[in-house]
């Protein structure tokens, strides 16, 4: 934050103000001439880098730099600002908003505003910093997106494991049932015994194939299984697949 001493030296102070703060990347400062925020205010030169507009252009806007706030956020932010500037007992305010710079560029701003009071508590002027948090906000949004994607993948994994457990478990009920019959029923005919054994054998082969497919999928997912491509004669494959 910066402070000015007395309105008579403000214009001279503006020169020092710019020299000190114009080289701070991503930060701009402003200070009001009086306690009336609607009057002319001084901006550090970085305001042009930040918004694409000169200090003179911004002062010509009806709402100063606040007129650049996105429409979706304007009313909410404006309400906070009006409460602060119109007699609030608070001496400091931090507000964040999206600002539309020149050529439509979106910038996420954190603004810290401070009141400078006189000996009797009257407000003499305001001063503030504008910090560009766009890259921080973008990283935050990216992290949030990655967290949502990780959550989605985790839910998909849980669903997959649930279905897999069902598919692996269900056939064993029948396999164990037929095996129990074979163990306990001595009066079974050779035909029935062969039929039950065939069912157990086929079901076991199917389960083994399922497990092998899962192992291949696991190795493929972790990069332990490498695919080797080769050219095939498409017509020959079609003939083999559909031959009577």
Buried (B, 14 or more C-beta within 10 A) or exposed (E): EBEBEEEEEBEEBBEEBBEEBBEEEBBBBBBBBBBEBEEBBBBBBBBBBBBBBEBEEBBEEEBBBBEBBEEEBBEEBBEBBEEBBEEEEEEEBEBBBBBBBEEEEEBBBBBBBBBBEEEEEEBBBBBBBBBBBBEEBEEEEEEEEEEEEEEEEEEEEEEEEEEEEEEEEEBEEEBEEBBEEBEEEEEBEEEEBEEBEEBBEEBEEEBEEBEEEEEEEEEEEEEEEEEEEEEEEEEEEEEEEEEE
